[in-house]
Amino acid sequence: MYGEMDLRLEEFELPEIRDDEILAKIYSDSICMSTYKLAVLGKKHKRAPQDMDTHPVIIGHEFAGTIIKVGKKWQDKFRPGTRFAQQPALNYKGSMNSPGYSYRYYGGDVTYCIFPPEAMEVGALMPFEGDSFYKASLGEPLSCSIGAMHAQYHTKQGVYQHEMGLKKGGNLIIMGGCGPMGLGAAAYACVSGYDPKLIVVTDVDEEKIRRANEVLSPEWARGHGTELLYVNTAEMTNPWQSLMDISEGHGYDDVLIYVPVPSVAELGNQVLAYDGCMNFFSGPSDQEFKAKINLYDCHYNATHIMGTTGGNNDDLIEANQLIAKGIIDPAIMITHVGGLDSVAESTCNLPNMKGGKKLAYTQFDMPMTAIEDFGKLGETDPFFKELDACCRAHKGLWNPEAEKMIFAHFGVTMDELQ
């Protein structure tokens, strides 16, 4: 990335690693809306270096791969051949520098990258025991939602101590939540131990709601003791009243806002229960973004508003464990798969691309392709016919077998794995 909407696919040589660095081979990176915001803002983004026009940065921060070479300083902790996940929110000595935003040689949309010493110092490079790279990539976005739920808080009148996390046994609403991040959040809430009685997920796109019901079904949630309901607020004459009726008049103890739309934030504020906590999770690119809030309720009904961005190392460890053990299937977030050559165009056009997560495999070139289009492509391409059959066998979702198939098709070898 050289500047605003200036993303280029280029070939260059990495320098030899120093004794305090680690060389890694990258296999997958899932494209984040935050990278689109970086592309829109360029140098105006808080994590972007001011010399990116002459020293471009590597984009992509939801990446995974294997360790190739370890500098002397880290050889007692890391070894070549280890699969890894990584935490891009370094927060190193107060700096906002992060992979995918701030570094020339450290990011996800590359074939190889160099981990700088600060990544290892803060514990951001983590071994991953799962069976595929896409799962390690998606641990990071899932950890953001985990962090958001851990950061929620509730109070007791006259007790000056916050009770952290979702309200146990309470009502949770995820607004604008039928996209990939919202589905990951809903899945985590069901297995988190907070045991929400009710989870309502809102959207205004019927196709997204239909898919949500298929890939994260109310029946699955019911098996975890939670009532999960997807609703289209655009079809409600009075959204506030309808949402309150769903909660049997109680309102929602926890409200998560997953789209940066003022009217959505305002509706979320209106449906807060007594002592309800609203998290404005979806960060806008507009620095003047505003919405009306009810300060009367803040005073008399003890409602509170906060915001979180990203997760910490513990959140990512929790996400990776849930994914590796098969408790959460992050494939519910993925709707498109492509190669390294598809990243720049997909990133710059992300808001206009329907569906959920766009997963990029960085060791080969391939157009960003919707999983639901594999069947049509398979009418003339035997590989896509086989890939479509594989995904259909997994309820239409991306899966470890599909990843192995696509690697084999494009000749991606993993000889360095041990």
N, C-alpha and C positions, 0 to 999 in steps of 0.2 A: 504494500500500500504506500503510495506516494503522496496522497492528499485526498480531498473530498471526491468520492466516487471514482477514484483513480487507482484501480486494482489491476495489476499486471502479472501474468504468468511468465516467469523468467527462470533461466538456469544460471546458477553461480556456484562457485566452489566455497565450501565451508573451510574456515581455518582449522588447523590442528588444535585439538582441545588442550587446555592447560591442565595442570595437576589438580586443580580444584573444580573441574568441569566433567560433564558426562555427555557422551555422544549417544543419541537414540535414533532408531528407525521408526518412523511414524507410519501407521497402517490406517488409522481412521480418525476422522474429526467430524463431529456433528455441528452444523452451522447454527449459530445462535443469533437471535434478533439483536443482541447487544453488539455483535460485529457489524450488523447493518447500521446501527446507530453510530458506530465508529466511522463507517464509510461516509455517512451523511455529514458528520461533524468535522472529520479530518483533524486538523491541528487544534480545533476548539474542544475536542474531547479531553476530559481531565486526565486520561491515561496515555494520551498520545504525545510523543516527543515533537518538539518544535522544528526539528531538522529532518522530518520524515521525507521531505521532497528531495533531499540529497542522500539520506541514509534511510531508505524505506524499511518498514517493519513487516514482519511476517504476521499474517492474520490467522485466526483460529485458536480457540482456547479450550475446546471440549475434545481433547485428543488422547490417543492411546497408541502404544507400540511396544517395542522391546529395546532394552539397553544393549548397545553394541560395544562401547568402549568406556572404561571407567578410569578417571584420573586417580593418581596415587592417593590423594587425600581421602577418597571415598571407597577404596578397595576393600576395606574391612566391613563395609555396610552394603555394598551393591556388587552384583556380578553380571557379566555379559550373558545375554539370553533370557533375562528376567522380563516377563511381561509387566507393564506398569499402567496405572491410572495416575492422574496428577491433579493437583489443586492449583488453579490459576490465581486465586486470590492470595497472593504472597503476603501482602501487608508487611513488607520487610522494612523495619526501622521507620515506619510511618510513610513509606513511599507508596504511591499508587501504581508503580510499574508492574505490569502483568504480561505474561505470555499472550500473544495474539493481539496485543495493543502497543507494546512499548519496546520490543527487542528486534534487533536485526536478524538474529539467528535462533530465536527461541519462540516457537509457535507451532500450530498444528497443521497448517495447510502447506506441508512440505514433505519431501521424501525422507530427509534426515534433519534433525535439529540438535542444538547444543544446550543442555541445561546449565545455567550459570550457578555459581556456588550458593547464592542466596536461596535457590529453590530447595537444595538439599538441607541447608541450615534451618529452614522453617518446616521441614518435613513434608514438602509439597510433592515429592516424588515417592509414589507408593506402589509396592508390588501388588499385582492383581491376580487372583486365583481363578477367575472365571474362564469359560470355554471359548470366548470370542472377543474380538477387539471392540466391536460396536457397543457391547455391554460396558466396557471400561470407559468408552467415550461418554456414554449417557449417565454414568455415575455423577459427573459434575453437575449437569442441569438438575438431576434429581436431588442432589445435595443442597441446591439453592432453595428448593421447596421445603426440604427437611429443616434447614436453618430458619426459614420463615416461621414454621410451626413451633420450633423450639423457642423462638424469640417472642411469640405471643405471650401476653401476661394478663393476669387477673388479680383482683384485690378483694379484701374483706374490709368492710366499713370499720374504721377506727384502728386498723392494723396496718402499719406502715412497712409492709413487706410484700413484694410482688410474688405471686405464684406463677412460675414460668411454664409456658407451653399451652397447647390447646386446652380448653376446659374439658376435663374428663366427663364423659357421658353427655356432652353438650351438643348444641346445634352448630354445624359448620356450613358456610356457604362460600363457594369459589365462583366469583363472578367473572364472566368471560373465560370460563375454564374448560371449554371443550377442545382447546388446542393441546399441543404436546405437553407443555409445562403444567397446565391445569390437570390433565389426566394423570401425570406423574404424581402431582400433589394429592389427588383424590385416592390414588392407589396407596400412597404412603399413609395417608390419614387412616385408612382402613386397617393397616397392620402396625400402626405406630405404638400401640399401647395406650393412647389417649382415649380410645374406644368411643368416638363420637356416636351419639344415638342416631343423628341424622346428618347426611351430607347432601346439600343441594348444589348442583353445578349448573350455572346459567350460560346461555349463549344466544345468538340471534341467527345462527346459520344452521338450518335444518340438516344439511348434509353432515356437518361436524357432529351434531347431536346424534344422528343415526349411527355414525361410526363409533362414537363414544359408547353408546349402548351395546355395540357388538364387541368391542375390544376390552372394555372394562364394565362388565355387566352388573346390573343391580343384584342378580343372583349370586355372583361372586362376592360382592360386598356383604350380602346377607349372610353368607357363610362365615364372615368375620364379625358378625353381630351388628352390622351397620346398615341402616336404610339409605340407599343411594338413589337420588332422583335427578334426572336431567330435565331442564325446563327451558323453553324459548320465551324470553321476556318480551320479545317483539310481538308476540301473539297475545299478550296480556293487556286487557283494557286498563287495568290499574295494577301495574307490577308490584308496587308496594303492598297493596292489600292482598294480592295473590300470594306473594312470598310470605307475608305474615300468616295467612291462612294455612299454608303448608306447615309452618312451624307451630300451628295451633295457638297463635297469638303471642307466643313467647318471644319471638325474634331470634336472632342468631348470636350466639356467644362469641363466635369467631368469624370474621369476614376477611376474605383474601381477595384483593383486586388484581386480576391478571391481564387486564387490558388498560392502557392509558387513555381512557375516555372519561371526560368530566361527568357526564350523566351517569355512567356506571359507578363511579366513585361516590357520587351523591346518593344514588339508590342504596349502595352498600352502607353508607352512613345512616340512612333512614331506617334500615331494618336491624340495626344493632339492638341486642337485648340489654337489659340492665347489666352494667359491668362488662359490656361487650368490647372486644378489641378488634379494630380494623387495621389490616396491614396493606398498605399501598405497595404491592410487590412489583408491579410492572412499571419500570422506570421510563419516563418520557424523554425524548430528545429536546423538547421545547423547554428551555430554562424558565419560561414564564408560565408554565402549566399550572392552572389553578382550578379548584372546584369548591363549591359551597359546602360547608359543614355546619352541623347544628351544635353550637356551643352551649345552648341551654341544656341539651342532653348530656353534653360533656360535664357540665357542672352538677346537674341534678340526678342524672341517671348513670353517672360514673363511667360513661363511655370513653374510650381512648383510641388514639390514632397513631400509627407508627409506620415505618417503612424499613424493609431489609433489602439488601442486594448481595447475592452470593451466599455461600456457606463457608464454614470453617473446616479444618482438617477432620475434626470428629464427625461432622456431618457427612463428609465424603467417605470416611471409613464406614460409617453406618450404611450409606447408600451402596457402597461396593459389596458389603456383606449381604445385604438384602438381595442384591442382584445375583451375586455369585451362588447364593443358596437357593435361588429360584423362587424366593418369596415374592419378589416383584419382577415382572417381565418388562424391561424398558422398551421392548419392541413396540409396545402400544403407542409410543411417541413417534415412531418412524413411518413416513409415508412415501419418501423418495430416496433413491440411491443413485449415486453418480461417482465420477472419478475426479482427479485433481483438476483437470481442465475445466470442470463445470463450476468450480467454486466461486470465481470472481463474478460471473454473470448471475449465479444463484444468489450470492450475497447482496449484490446491488438491487436485485429484483425481488428480494425475499417477501416484502409485504404483499406483493401481487401474486405470489405462488400459493395456490390452495393447498390444503392438507397440513400435515404436522412437520416433524423434524426432517430436514434434508441431510442425509448421511453421506459424507464424502469419504471414499477410499483413496488414499493419496499415492499408492504405488502403481496406479494405472489411470488411463484416460477413458472416460465414458460420459455421455450426456446425462444430466440429472433427470432421472426417469421415475415416474410414479409406479409404485408396486402394482397398483390396480391396472396399469397399462401393459404389464408383462404378457398377459394372455393375448392381447391384440398383436403385440410384437412377435409373439411366438407362432403366429400364423405363417410367418415367412422366415423366422430365425429359430432354429432348433434349440439354441441355448436358452433363449427367453421362454420357450415352451417348457423346458425342463425346470427353469427357475420359477416359472409361474406355478407349476405343479408342486414344487417344494414349498412355496409360500402358502398355497391353498391347503396343503396338508397341515399347516400351522395357523389355521383360521385367518389366512390372508396376511399374516404378519411376517416381517423379516425374522430370521432365525439363524442359529449357528451353522446349520447345514447349508443354508443359502450363502452365508459368508464364505465357507470353504469352497463352494461351487464357483463363486465369482472370482476368488483368488486363483483357483485352478484354471479357469477359462482364460484369465489374463496373464497367466504364467508367473504369478507372484509366489516366490518361494520363501520359506521361513526356516532355512537351514540353520540359522543362528540360534533357534530355540533349543533349550536343553530340558 
